[in-house]
């Protein structure tokens, strides 16, 4: 006989967060809690600021979508939605140049849900509006657990659409560019079909496709090199701490490659304010569409490995832990 099961009990939001601005917003801004919301939205979010000034008003939370670098505005309330918050959202978004707007509330009135649906219909595809209801549940004396429920979302939710991709889509493309976009589109579709846990930017007519690795200043890229007859993956570090972050990862090279199962290429790029760790597959013809299933399978498996081996290490990096060596000893 199975053990007796517990019963889910709803917990009032105000019992846990009596004050929305002083308690709920700081709670949501914590990395662990923001990641729960990000997972619900199928995004990678990194906190930029909370209670940020927009003219005479203050927006709750501003994040960056690390997949494409776009701004994400989060406005919350612990009651049913109202006209005041809808107006605030429409006021804050242009001031913060937000491409994604997330409105969190205890309950969505039908007219406000319909307003977000309408915004998703009439605005350019690179703008996204989400309506999210938050609940708290517990079993017996357990700690209350949050649950986010999406009640309004963009029609093209599965795609992260960047302004650059939209611009490129409107231009006349060559046959080569069209084939590259087709290659990346079919790779993205393969990743979705196989539940590979990586998130990519919108496929474009370029030789690379960018993937999130969960922190600003880092990205994964897949690339096609027709002249060299190869495809590959590289982890990029960029920004003012790129060198420090690269050396901190390079110090773990032996362990990283042991976990990965094969050697990787490590390259510091001193003149470009970036560095990279790469893996390539040679003797491969990117234009051979009959071979695409094999190429997509290889890329998907290696992307998953990159994500698994590097993601947590990247999150733990602290640039101040690295001390430059003498020039003669630098890699």
WOSUL-V547933 format. One record per residue. RES is the residue in one letter. NEAR is the number of other C-alpha atoms within 8 Angstrom. D_CENTER is the distance of its C-alpha to the mean C-alpha in whole Angstrom. Layout:
res:RES near:NEAR d_center:D_CENTER
res:RES near:NEAR d_center:D_CENTER
This chain:
res:X near:2 d_center:44
res:X near:3 d_center:40
res:X near:4 d_center:40
res:X near:4 d_center:40
res:X near:4 d_center:37
res:X near:6 d_center:35
res:X near:6 d_center:34
res:X near:8 d_center:31
res:X near:8 d_center:32
res:X near:8 d_center:30
res:X near:10 d_center:30
res:X near:7 d_center:30
res:X near:11 d_center:28
res:X near:8 d_center:30
res:X near:7 d_center:32
res:X near:6 d_center:29
res:X near:9 d_center:27
res:X near:8 d_center:31
res:X near:8 d_center:29
res:X near:10 d_center:26
res:X near:8 d_center:25
res:X near:7 d_center:27
res:X near:10 d_center:25
res:X near:10 d_center:23
res:X near:13 d_center:21
res:X near:10 d_center:21
res:X near:8 d_center:20
res:X near:9 d_center:17
res:X near:11 d_center:16
res:X near:8 d_center:16
res:X near:9 d_center:13
res:X near:6 d_center:15
res:X near:10 d_center:15
res:X near:11 d_center:12
res:X near:10 d_center:10
res:X near:8 d_center:12
res:X near:9 d_center:12
res:X near:11 d_center:8
res:X near:9 d_center:9
res:X near:10 d_center:12
res:X near:7 d_center:10
res:X near:7 d_center:8
res:X near:10 d_center:4
res:X near:12 d_center:2
res:X near:12 d_center:6
res:X near:12 d_center:8
res:X near:11 d_center:12
res:X near:8 d_center:14
res:X near:8 d_center:17
res:X near:12 d_center:19
res:X near:8 d_center:22
res:X near:10 d_center:22
res:X near:8 d_center:25
res:X near:10 d_center:25
res:X near:5 d_center:28
res:X near:5 d_center:30
res:X near:6 d_center:28
res:X near:9 d_center:25
res:X near:14 d_center:21
res:X near:13 d_center:20
res:X near:15 d_center:16
res:X near:14 d_center:14
res:X near:13 d_center:11
res:X near:12 d_center:8
res:X near:13 d_center:5
res:X near:14 d_center:4
res:X near:16 d_center:4
res:X near:10 d_center:7
res:X near:8 d_center:9
res:X near:11 d_center:10
res:X near:13 d_center:11
res:X near:13 d_center:11
res:X near:15 d_center:14
res:X near:13 d_center:15
res:X near:13 d_center:19
res:X near:9 d_center:20
res:X near:10 d_center:24
res:X near:9 d_center:26
res:X near:7 d_center:28
res:X near:10 d_center:28
res:X near:13 d_center:27
res:X near:8 d_center:29
res:X near:7 d_center:30
res:X near:6 d_center:29
res:X near:9 d_center:26
res:X near:10 d_center:25
res:X near:8 d_center:27
res:X near:8 d_center:25
res:X near:11 d_center:22
res:X near:8 d_center:23
res:X near:8 d_center:25
res:X near:10 d_center:22
res:X near:12 d_center:19
res:X near:8 d_center:21
res:X near:8 d_center:22
res:X near:9 d_center:19
res:X near:7 d_center:18
res:X near:12 d_center:15
res:X near:11 d_center:13
res:X near:12 d_center:12
res:X near:15 d_center:15
res:X near:12 d_center:15
res:X near:12 d_center:18
res:X near:12 d_center:19
res:X near:15 d_center:23
res:X near:13 d_center:25
res:X near:9 d_center:26
res:X near:12 d_center:26
res:X near:9 d_center:29
res:X near:6 d_center:29
res:X near:6 d_center:30
res:X near:12 d_center:27
res:X near:12 d_center:25
res:X near:8 d_center:26
res:X near:8 d_center:26
res:X near:13 d_center:22
res:X near:12 d_center:23
res:X near:8 d_center:25
res:X near:9 d_center:22
res:X near:15 d_center:20
res:X near:8 d_center:23
res:X near:6 d_center:25
res:X near:7 d_center:22
res:X near:6 d_center:20
res:X near:8 d_center:17
res:X near:10 d_center:15
res:X near:10 d_center:15
res:X near:11 d_center:14
res:X near:15 d_center:16
res:X near:14 d_center:16
res:X near:15 d_center:18
res:X near:13 d_center:18
res:X near:13 d_center:21
res:X near:12 d_center:21
res:X near:11 d_center:24
res:X near:12 d_center:25
res:X near:12 d_center:27
res:X near:13 d_center:29
res:X near:11 d_center:32
res:X near:8 d_center:35
res:X near:5 d_center:34
res:X near:6 d_center:31
res:X near:6 d_center:28
res:X near:9 d_center:27
res:X near:7 d_center:23
res:X near:8 d_center:21
res:X near:8 d_center:20
res:X near:10 d_center:18
res:X near:8 d_center:19
res:X near:11 d_center:17
res:X near:10 d_center:21
res:X near:11 d_center:19
res:X near:13 d_center:17
res:X near:11 d_center:16
res:X near:6 d_center:18
res:X near:6 d_center:16
res:X near:7 d_center:13
res:X near:5 d_center:12
res:X near:7 d_center:11
res:X near:11 d_center:9
res:X near:10 d_center:12
res:X near:11 d_center:13
res:X near:7 d_center:16
res:X near:6 d_center:17
res:X near:11 d_center:16
res:X near:10 d_center:18
res:X near:8 d_center:21
res:X near:9 d_center:21
res:X near:8 d_center:22
res:X near:6 d_center:25
res:X near:6 d_center:27
res:X near:5 d_center:29
res:X near:8 d_center:28
res:X near:6 d_center:30
res:X near:6 d_center:30
res:X near:7 d_center:29
res:X near:10 d_center:25
res:X near:10 d_center:26
res:X near:10 d_center:26
res:X near:12 d_center:23
res:X near:12 d_center:21
res:X near:9 d_center:22
res:X near:9 d_center:22
res:X near:11 d_center:18
res:X near:9 d_center:18
res:X near:8 d_center:20
res:X near:10 d_center:18
res:X near:10 d_center:15
res:X near:8 d_center:17
res:X near:10 d_center:18
res:X near:12 d_center:15
res:X near:8 d_center:15
res:X near:7 d_center:19
res:X near:6 d_center:19
res:X near:6 d_center:16
res:X near:9 d_center:14
res:X near:6 d_center:11
res:X near:11 d_center:9
res:X near:8 d_center:7
res:X near:12 d_center:8
res:X near:13 d_center:9
res:X near:9 d_center:12
res:X near:12 d_center:15
res:X near:11 d_center:18
res:X near:11 d_center:21
res:X near:8 d_center:20
res:X near:8 d_center:21
res:X near:8 d_center:17
res:X near:13 d_center:14
res:X near:12 d_center:11
res:X near:12 d_center:8
res:X near:15 d_center:5
res:X near:13 d_center:7
res:X near:12 d_center:6
res:X near:11 d_center:8
res:X near:8 d_center:10
res:X near:8 d_center:13
res:X near:12 d_center:11
res:X near:14 d_center:10
res:X near:12 d_center:12
res:X near:12 d_center:14
res:X near:12 d_center:16
res:X near:10 d_center:19
res:X near:10 d_center:23
res:X near:10 d_center:26
res:X near:9 d_center:29
res:X near:5 d_center:32
res:X near:6 d_center:31
res:X near:11 d_center:30
res:X near:15 d_center:27
res:X near:14 d_center:24
res:X near:12 d_center:21
res:X near:14 d_center:18
res:X near:11 d_center:17
res:X near:12 d_center:15
res:X near:12 d_center:15
res:X near:14 d_center:16
res:X near:11 d_center:17
res:X near:8 d_center:18
res:X near:6 d_center:21
res:X near:8 d_center:20
res:X near:13 d_center:20
res:X near:13 d_center:23
res:X near:12 d_center:23
res:X near:13 d_center:20
res:X near:12 d_center:21
res:X near:9 d_center:24
res:X near:12 d_center:23
res:X near:9 d_center:21
res:X near:8 d_center:24
res:X near:7 d_center:27
res:X near:8 d_center:25
res:X near:8 d_center:26
res:X near:7 d_center:28
res:X near:7 d_center:26
res:X near:10 d_center:23
res:X near:11 d_center:25
res:X near:8 d_center:27
res:X near:7 d_center:24
res:X near:10 d_center:23
res:X near:6 d_center:26
res:X near:6 d_center:27
res:X near:6 d_center:27
res:X near:8 d_center:25
res:X near:7 d_center:25
res:X near:8 d_center:25
res:X near:7 d_center:25
res:X near:10 d_center:25
res:X near:9 d_center:25
res:X near:8 d_center:27
res:X near:4 d_center:28
res:X near:6 d_center:24
res:X near:11 d_center:23
res:X near:13 d_center:20
res:X near:15 d_center:21
res:X near:13 d_center:20
res:X near:11 d_center:20
res:X near:11 d_center:21
res:X near:9 d_center:22
res:X near:8 d_center:24
res:X near:8 d_center:26
res:X near:8 d_center:29
res:X near:6 d_center:32
res:X near:8 d_center:30
res:X near:9 d_center:30
res:X near:12 d_center:27
res:X near:6 d_center:29
res:X near:7 d_center:31
res:X near:6 d_center:29
res:X near:5 d_center:31
res:X near:8 d_center:29
res:X near:10 d_center:26
res:X near:7 d_center:26
res:X near:7 d_center:26
res:X near:9 d_center:24
res:X near:10 d_center:21
res:X near:8 d_center:22
res:X near:8 d_center:22
res:X near:11 d_center:19
res:X near:12 d_center:17
res:X near:8 d_center:19
res:X near:9 d_center:19
res:X near:10 d_center:15
res:X near:11 d_center:15
res:X near:9 d_center:17
res:X near:11 d_center:15
res:X near:10 d_center:12
res:X near:8 d_center:15
res:X near:11 d_center:17
res:X near:10 d_center:15
res:X near:11 d_center:12
res:X near:8 d_center:15
res:X near:9 d_center:17
res:X near:8 d_center:14
res:X near:8 d_center:14
res:X near:6 d_center:17
res:X near:8 d_center:18
res:X near:7 d_center:21
res:X near:9 d_center:22
res:X near:6 d_center:25
res:X near:6 d_center:26
res:X near:10 d_center:27
res:X near:6 d_center:30
res:X near:6 d_center:31
res:X near:7 d_center:34
res:X near:6 d_center:37
res:X near:5 d_center:36
res:X near:5 d_center:38
res:X near:6 d_center:36
res:X near:7 d_center:33
res:X near:3 d_center:31
